[in-house]
Every structure is written in C-alpha cells, then in structure tokens.
C-alpha cells in the first residue's frame, strides 16, 4: 500500500463555511499524539488501524465508522503489516446538533461504530465531494449524514420531525434553485428565509421530492443541457451554461440520468436530425 494523504476543502453552500476531507492510505505512518478542535469522522476502507484514545486502544476495520470528539488527544497507526486506508472529514460540532434537542455537544460513548448503511453513505459522499466539491452537493449531503450519525449513535435526542407544509416548503426551494441554477443559494440561507433549520428544510425537500436538493438541481440541469446539445452546442460549452463545474461534472450526471455521455447523446441527436 502506498503512503498517501490527499486533502480536499469543500464549502457548505454558497459563501458558507468550509469543511476539510482527507483521503489517506498508509502502510507505516503513525500519527504523533494530537487533538482537533473539530469532530473527526472517519470510515475505514482498507486494512486495520489502532488508535490510542481515552486511555485505551481502539481498533477499526473496513466498514468501521470512527468518531473522535473535539479536544480528545489521540494517535493512529497500522494495526497490521498490510497498513490501513480511510476517509475522514473534520466538522464543526454545530453540524451534528441540527435535528437534535438541546443544542449541546453530542457525546459518543463508543469511538468505533458498526453501522454499515451509514458507513457506506458517508464513504460515497466523501468520494463524490472530494472528486467535485460542489457547494450545494456538500451542503445537501454532509449535514444530513452528520445529523443521522448524532441521532443514531450519540447521547443527543432526536427532535420532532413533524413539519406542517412540507410540500409548499419543498416547492419554494425547488423554484429558487431552478431560478438560480448557475449560482444556487445556500440551503442555510433558504432555511433562514423560511424560518426553518437546515435539517427541517432538507427533510421537507427529501420527503416531498424523493431526492436531496443537489440531486434535483442536477437533474434539472441535465434536462436543460439536453436542449442545448440538441441545438448543436458542444458538451464543454453546455456545462457552464447550465451550472455544472466543468464537462466532467456534466458527464457524470448526464450518464446517471440518461445512461449515455453528453457527446454520445449529441451525436445521436445530430445523426437523427441529419
């Protein structure tokens, strides 16, 4: 296994706070004792790691979620000769308190958690956002997953999810995103305008639309891109006109939604037209 550490900084919404993501592969590296001001949330993806934490030693394995609380001194290193690989994000405590009661710092009695569904979701979000740190995607996915982590595994109590008028809330957010698809507003700003928390907005949108805001907007952008491709524009031109970061970002979503690349779609439409 090759020694590697790659950092990505993602912004949570337009002009929102940033959050750091680490992708690491180590076969020998051992961290010196240190602590973070933020929560460290990691998912082990290969090998095994041993961490000195709270006066003991904990072990993580593929699929483990590791939660290290702010201010807790810890180390980390390989537990076996094959080394270890993990994805981690470093988050302000406030991102774990939305959707819980009291607003206090969530406490995790266990540092290593077994939750395959949540681990897979965290890993997928980390991979996608590290590849393309789109602000709306980061804000749609990461706070939602961090709230789920706190609600499932910390001492925090879940807030009441009942939200009257969810359909109207979702349609209002949808229309704002459609109107501003080149530079969409942050969900935090939209939530403030509606007198909601970001978690409440996300819940209303997902419940009504069946997908989170970033996924809805990406599909809307793909629909707009189809028309531009049919008019003869090239994928590289179309990407910026509908709000994707670049042609690769357009291609990723175009294939997800329609099963073909934008170039293949444009060629087939042009051939048919001819």
C-alpha positions in Angstrom: 0.0 0.0 0.0 1.4 3.4 -1.0 1.7 6.2 1.6 -0.6 8.9 0.5 -2.7 11.7 2.0 -4.9 14.0 -0.1 -6.9 16.9 1.4 -9.9 18.5 -0.2 -11.7 21.6 1.1 -15.5 21.7 0.4 -17.7 24.7 1.0 -21.2 24.1 2.5 -23.3 26.2 0.2 -22.5 29.5 -1.5 -20.4 31.6 0.9 -20.9 29.0 3.6 -18.3 27.6 6.0 -15.7 25.2 4.7 -15.1 21.6 5.7 -12.0 19.5 5.1 -11.9 16.0 3.8 -8.9 13.6 4.0 -8.3 10.6 1.8 -5.4 8.6 3.3 -3.5 5.3 2.6 -0.7 4.4 5.0 1.3 1.3 5.4 3.8 2.5 8.1 2.8 6.1 9.2 1.9 6.6 12.8 0.4 9.9 14.0 2.0 11.7 16.9 -0.4 12.4 19.8 -2.6 15.3 18.8 -6.1 16.7 19.1 -8.5 18.6 16.9 -10.9 21.4 17.6 -13.5 19.7 15.4 -15.1 16.3 15.3 -13.1 13.8 13.3 -15.5 11.4 11.5 -13.7 8.6 9.6 -14.6 5.5 7.7 -12.0 2.7 7.4 -11.9 1.4 3.8 -8.9 -1.0 4.0 -6.6 -2.8 6.4 -6.9 -2.0 10.1 -5.9 0.9 12.3 -5.1 1.1 16.0 -5.9 4.4 17.8 -4.8 5.4 21.3 -7.9 7.2 22.7 -9.3 8.0 26.1 -6.7 5.9 27.9 -7.1 2.8 25.8 -6.6 1.4 22.4 -9.3 1.0 19.8 -9.2 -0.9 16.5 -11.1 -0.1 13.3 -11.6 -2.4 10.3 -13.2 -1.9 6.8 -16.6 -0.5 7.3 -16.0 0.9 10.7 -17.0 4.5 11.5 -14.6 6.2 13.8 -15.7 9.3 15.8 -13.1 11.3 17.7 -14.5 14.2 19.7 -13.0 17.7 19.8 -10.1 18.2 22.2 -9.5 14.4 22.7 -5.8 13.5 22.4 -5.2 10.5 20.2 -2.8 8.8 17.9 -3.3 6.5 14.9 -1.3 3.9 13.1 -1.4 0.5 11.3 -2.6 -2.5 13.4 -1.1 -5.0 11.0 1.5 -5.2 8.3 -0.9 -4.5 5.5 -1.4 -0.9 6.7 -4.7 0.9 6.6 -6.8 3.3 4.5 -9.6 5.6 5.5 -11.7 8.6 4.5 -12.2 11.3 7.1 -13.9 14.6 7.5 -13.4 17.4 10.0 -16.5 19.1 11.1 -17.6 21.8 13.4 -19.8 20.5 16.3 -22.8 22.6 15.1 -23.2 20.3 12.1 -24.1 17.4 14.4 -26.6 19.3 16.5 -29.2 20.3 13.8 -32.1 17.9 14.2 -31.4 17.1 17.8 -32.7 18.6 21.0 -30.8 20.8 23.4 -28.1 22.0 21.0 -25.3 20.8 23.3 -22.2 19.0 22.2 -23.1 15.4 21.2 -21.3 12.8 23.1 -20.3 9.4 21.6 -19.6 6.8 24.3 -18.1 4.5 21.6 -15.5 5.8 19.3 -15.8 2.9 16.8 -19.3 2.3 15.4 -20.9 -0.5 13.4 -23.5 1.0 11.0 -23.0 -0.4 7.5 -25.7 1.7 5.9 -24.4 5.0 7.3 -20.7 4.0 6.7 -21.5 3.3 3.0 -23.3 6.6 2.7 -20.5 8.6 4.4 -17.9 6.9 2.2 -19.9 7.6 -1.0 -20.5 11.3 -0.1 -16.8 11.7 0.8 -15.7 10.2 -2.6 -18.1 12.3 -4.7 -17.5 15.6 -2.9 -13.7 15.0 -2.9 -13.9 14.5 -6.7 -16.0 17.6 -7.3 -16.5 19.8 -4.2 -19.8 21.4 -5.4 -21.2 23.6 -2.6 -24.8 22.6 -3.0 -24.0 18.9 -3.1 -21.8 19.2 0.0 -24.5 21.1 1.9 -27.2 18.7 0.8 -25.3 15.5 1.8 -22.9 16.1 4.6 -25.1 17.9 7.3 -27.8 15.3 6.7 -25.5 12.4 7.3 -23.8 14.0 10.3 -27.2 14.6 11.9 -28.1 11.0 11.3 -24.8 10.0 13.0 -25.6 12.1 16.1 -29.2 10.9 16.2 -28.3 7.2 15.9 -25.1 6.9 18.0 -24.7 9.9 20.4 -26.4 10.8 23.6 -28.3 13.5 21.8 -32.0 13.1 21.5 -33.7 13.4 18.1 -36.0 16.4 17.6 -39.6 16.1 16.4 -39.6 15.5 12.6 -43.2 16.7 12.2 -43.2 19.6 9.8 -46.5 21.1 8.5 -46.5 22.5 5.0 -43.6 20.3 3.8 -44.9 20.3 0.2 -45.0 24.1 0.0 -41.5 24.4 1.5 -40.1 21.9 -1.0 -41.7 23.6 -4.0 -40.5 27.0 -2.8 -36.9 25.7 -2.5 -37.2 23.9 -5.9 -38.3 27.1 -7.6 -35.4 29.1 -6.1 -32.9 26.5 -7.2 -34.4 26.4 -10.7 -34.3 30.2 -11.0 -30.7 30.4 -9.8 -29.2 27.3 -11.3 -26.0 29.0 -12.3 -25.2 30.1 -8.7 -27.8 28.4 -6.4 -28.4 29.9 -2.9 -27.2 28.1 0.1 -29.7 25.9 1.9 -28.8 27.6 5.2 -29.9 31.0 3.7 -33.1 29.5 2.2 -33.9 27.9 5.6 -33.4 31.2 7.4 -35.7 32.9 4.9 -38.4 30.3 5.6 -37.9 30.3 9.4 -36.6 26.8 9.5 -33.4 24.9 10.4 -31.4 23.5 7.5 -32.3 20.0 8.7 -36.0 20.8 8.5 -35.6 22.2 5.0 -33.7 19.1 3.9 -36.3 16.8 5.4 -39.2 18.6 3.8 -37.4 18.6 0.4 -36.4 14.9 0.5 -39.8 13.8 1.8 -41.6 15.7 -1.0 -39.3 15.3 -3.9 -37.8 12.0 -3.1 -34.2 13.3 -3.6 -32.0 15.9 -1.9 -31.8 19.4 -3.3 -28.5 18.9 -5.2 -29.7 15.8 -6.9 -32.9 17.5 -8.0 -31.0 20.5 -9.4 -28.5 18.2 -11.2 -31.4 16.5 -13.0 -32.9 19.9 -13.8 -29.6 21.0 -15.3 -29.4 17.7 -17.3 -32.8 18.5 -18.8 -31.7 22.0 -19.7 -28.4 20.5 -21.2 -30.4 18.2 -23.5 -32.0 21.1 -25.2 -28.7 22.9 -25.7 -27.0 19.8 -27.0 -29.8 19.2 -29.4 -29.3 22.8 -30.7 -25.7 21.8 -31.7 -23.7 23.2 -28.8 -20.7 21.1 -27.6 -20.7 19.5 -24.1 -17.8 21.7 -23.0 -19.9 24.8 -23.8 -23.1 23.4 -22.3 -21.6 22.5 -18.9 -21.1 26.1 -17.9 -24.3 27.3 -19.4 -26.4 25.1 -17.1 -24.3 25.4 -14.0 -22.0 22.4 -13.9 -18.5 22.9 -12.7 -17.0 21.5 -15.9 -17.6 19.0 -18.7 -16.6 16.0 -16.4 -19.3 17.2 -13.9 -21.9 17.4 -16.7 -20.9 14.0 -18.0 -21.1 12.3 -14.6 -24.7 13.5 -14.1 -25.8 13.1 -17.7 -24.8 9.4 -17.6 -26.5 8.9 -14.2 -29.8 10.4 -15.5 -29.8 9.3 -19.2 -27.3 6.4 -19.4 -25.1 8.0 -22.1 -22.5 10.7 -22.2 -23.4 14.2 -23.4 -21.2 13.7 -26.5 -22.9 10.4 -27.4 -26.3 12.0 -26.9 -25.4 15.0 -29.1 -24.0 12.8 -31.8 -27.1 10.5 -31.9 -29.5 13.5 -32.0 -27.4 15.2 -34.7 -27.4 11.9 -36.7 -31.1 11.6 -36.4 -31.6 15.2 -37.4 -29.5 14.7 -40.5 
